[in-house]
Amino acid sequence: MRKNVIILCLFVFIMFSFVLIKDNHFFYPPDYFPKPVYNFEQPPLDSNKIELGRILFYDPILSKDNTISCASCHSPFNAFAHTDHDLSHGIFDSIGNRNAPALFNLAWQKTFMWDGAINHLDMQALAPISHPSEMGSNINEVIKKLNESKAYKELFLNAFQDSTISTSKILKALSQFQLTLVSSNTKYDKVKMGKETFTEQEKNGYQLYKNNCASCHSEPFFSNYNFENNGLPIDPALNDMGRYVITENENDKRKFKVPSLRNLSFTYPYMHDGRFMTLQEVINHYTSGIEYSETLSLQFNKSIELSSNEKVDLISFLLTLNDKDFVFNKKHQFKKISDQAKE
């Protein structure tokens, strides 16, 4: 009897936590998305923390010279990627060595950055804040500047019931905002839920995707979030070895994290170094541009053959992965402290 009561109480607690998140509309993925890998219990999503994270995300105060914010490289209108440059730009017009990746569906990812240098979302922001070619600052300098702002102290008080500003609070607020960046309302998703149907061309493209792309870009996120060598010739100016830079494992040379195929119309240029501007260029690479190397992922040992019409069909399907509701969601867009005060 006691065992049954304990099980019932545990079930009620789990269901209450699930309903609480859904009722607040902070994190509301479709039922066919798998369980997130992020631990939402420490602490659970909270509107004040999310709004603080949103304000911090758009505030250049995080950078050394107060000119670069997270959004400088991760624009909401580009699915939180950056289309103006093939490589990221930072303080003093410095140029990085990789393209800024899109930010969405982060709760299901175990590693971050093209090379997987960061293994937890709560720690990710430290990398760009301290990188000399990005924000060029350090977390202690950021804390000092935030402490000089009465408005920020009030925001931290509202979010954490304590006005003390610390590294962990800054990072937690940023991650809470980024956790709400869920892309799940594409035509593909509506077809998945039985609300729409694919055209014949999109159906053909879907089958071509499953035959040629799904091993790396698996549903429903359209990425396996693993590291692969997709046969890109090395840019001699960058000489970027990808995952190898982190692990120093020879088997990781030229391997980069697989990006999602969602929102491709908004996240060009493509690849880790932004070398391709169009989907046609990307597909041409996979059909005729793959360069062999010892770490080439096995799936590329077999050539991909597509006719001109098949390439058009494949792109037609890929366009069903665009999520305009996500890209133009005002809850994700720019917000400053004065906006917060008006509400």
N, C-alpha and C positions, 0 to 999 in steps of 0.2 A: 504493500500500500504506500509506504513512505517513498519507495523508489519511483512509483508512478507519479506521486505528487512532485517530486524533484524534476522528473522529466517534463511534466506539464508546465511547471514554473519556468524551466529553461526554454521551452518552446514559446511560451508567452513573451518572455524577455526578448528572444530573437525576433519574433514577429513585431513586437512593439518598436524595436530599434529600426527594423526595415520600414515599417509604416511611417515612423517619425521622419526618416530621410525622404521618403516619397512625398509625404504631405507637405514638407517644406520646399520641395522642388529644387533642392540643392544638387541632388545626384539621382538621376532618373533614367537609367539606361533601359533599353528594351529587354524583354524576358529572354531573348535568344542570345544576348551577350553573356559570356561566362562570368563566374565570380571574379571580382577584382582581386589583384594581388596586394593592393595597398590596404593597410590596416586603418579602418575608419574609426576605431574605438579610442584612439589616443591622440588628441581628443576627437570627438565626433564633429562633423561639419556644423558650423555655426555662422549665422548671418553676419555678425559683427566681425568675425575673423576673415570671412570671405571678402567683405567690403574693404577691410584694411588691406588685405592682400591685393585686391584690385587697384586700390589707390597707389600702393607701393610699386606695383607692376608698371604703372604709367609715369612714375615720378623719376626724373633724371638725378634726383638727390642720391641715388644709389651709386652714381659714378663719381670719379675723382674730380672732374671739372663741372659737374652738374649739367651735362649735355646729353648723356646717353641713358635711356631707360630700357627696361626689358622689352617694351613695345617698339623701341627703335629697330630691333631686329625681328620682332615677333608681332606683326600687325594683325589685329583682329580681322581686317578686311582681306587678308591673305591666309586665312585659317591659321593665324599666328605663325606664319612664315614671313619671308621677305623677298619681294620680287625686283627691287630696284638694283640690286647688285648680285653678281654670281657668288661673291665672297662677302662675309659679314664685315661691316664697318664699325669702328669704335671711336674712342676719344682721340682728339687731335688728328682726325681723318686717317687713323691707322686702319690697316686692312688685315683681316684674319686670313686663315688658310682653308676655311670651309664655309659652305653655304648654311644659312640659319635654318634648322629643321622646323617643321610645323609642330605646333603644340596642341594636341587634343587626344582624348582617350588615354590619358596618362596613368589612370588608376590601374590599368592592366599591364603596365610596363615595369620590368624589373631593373632595367638599366637605361641610362640616358646619355645623350651626346652621340655623335656618329661613331665614336670608338668605345662607348660604354664606360667612360671614365668614372661616371657617378652611378652608384647602385641603389640610391634611394632618392625619391622626389624631394624629401625634406632637406636634402643636402645640395640639391642641384644648383640653386642660385649662387652658392659660394663660388662656383667656377667662373661664370661671367663677371661677377663683381670683382674678383681678384685678377682676372686675366689682363695683362698689359695692353693687349690689342682690342679689348672690349670695353669694360668699365674702368679698369685700371685703378681700382680703389682697394680697400680692405674692410672687413666687417666692423672693425673697431672704429674706423673713421665714419662709416655709415651710422653706427650707433651714436657717435658724438653729434653728428649733424641732426639726427632725428630728435635727440634729447634737447636740442636748442629750439625745437618747435613745440609750442604749447598745444597746437592743434593735434599733432601726432601723439603727444602724451595722453590727450583725452581719448584718441582713437584706440590706443593700446589699453587704456583703462577700460573702455567699453568692451574690448575684445577679450581681455584676459583678467579683468577685475583687479588689475594691478598696473600702474602707470610706468613701472620699471621696464625699460626697453632693453631687450637682450637678443643675442644671436638666435637662440632657439625660437623666440617669439616672431622675429622677422621672417625666418625661414618657414615656420609653420603657417603664418598668414599667407605667404606667397604660394605655398603648396595647396592650401585650402582653396584659394581662388582658382588655381590651375586644375584642381580636381573637378571643378564644375564645367570645364571645357570638354563637354561630351558631344561628339558628332555622331548622330544616330537617326537623322531624318532625311536621308537621301531618297531618291526614287528606288534604289535597290532596297532600302529598308522598308519602304512602303509596299514594294512587291513581296518582300519577305513576310510582311504582316497581312497580306491579302487585300491591300487597299488599292493597288494599281497593278498593271501588267506590263511586261516588256513588249516592245515592238519586235517584229521578226528580226530586224537588224540587231537589236539589243540582245535578243535571245542567241543569235549566232555569235555575237561578240562574247557573251557570257560563257558559252561553251568553249570558245577559243581561249578565254582567260583560264578556265578550269583545266584545259589541256596543256597550257604553256606557262602560266604565271602563278598558279595557286600554291605550288610547293614553297615559295618564299612569301607570297602575298596572300596568305590564307584568310578565309572569311572567319568572323564578320568584320575584323579590323583591317583586313587586307594587308596584313603584315604578320609574319611569325615573330617579329621583334628579335630575331637572331642576327648573327653577323655572317655575311656572305661576301665572297669574291665573285662579282658578276662580270669579270672580264674587261673592265675598263682599263685602257692603256694608262700608264702612270703619267701624270702631268709633270714634266721634268722641272718646272719652276717650283712646284710644291713638294714633289717627292714624298707624298703622303702615304704612309704604310698602314693607316687605319688602326684597327684593333691592336696590332703589333706594338704600337707606341705605348700601350698600357700594359700588355701582358709580357712583352718581349719573347713571346712564343713564336717560333718560326712558322708554325701552322696558321697563325693569325695575320700574316702579312697580306695586305691589300684587301682585308675584310672590313666591311662597314655595316653598321646597323641597317636593316631593311626598313625603308620608310613605308608608310601607309599609302595605298592608292586612293584613299578618300581625298576629295577636294583638290584633285589635280589641276583643275582650271584656275585655282587660286594660289597654288604653291610653287609655280615655276620660278626660276630655272631649276632643273632637275639634276640629281646626283649630288654626292657629297661636296663637289666643287662647283656645282651650278653650271656645268659645261653645256648642257642641252636646254634650249629654250622652248622646244615644242615636243609634244607627245610623239609626233612622227619621227623626230630624231631619236627619241628613246627606243621606239620599236625597231628602227633601222639598226640601232646598236645591237639589239638582241638577235636580229636576223642575219646581220652581216658584219658586225664590228667587234665581236668578242675576241679578246686576246688571251691566248693560253698562257697559264703560269702554273707552277706547282701547287698553288693553293686554290686554284679555280674550283668553285663549288661544283659538285658532281653533276647537278642537273644541267649544267651548261656544256657538258661533254657531248651532249646530243644537240645537233643544230636545230634551230627553230625556223621553220619554213612557212611563210605567210604570203599569200597573193596580195595584190594591191587592194582588192575588194575585202579580203579578210582583215587587212590592217584597218580599213575604214570601219568594219564591223566591230573590231576590238575597241577602237577609240569610242565608238558609239556606246558600247557598254561602259567603258571607263567614265564617260560623262554622266552616267546614272549614279556615280558615287559622289557627285557634288552635293554639298549640304548648305544651301543658301540660308536656311533658317539659322544654322550655326554661325555662318560667316557674318551675318548681319544682325545677330542677336544683340540688342542694346545693353543687356545685362553684362555683356563681356567687354563693352567698349570703354573708351577713355573716361576716367573719373578722377577729379582732383578733390582736395580737402574742402574747398569752398562749396563744391557740389554736395558733399556729404552734409555740410552745415545747413543747407537749405531744406533738407528733407525732414 
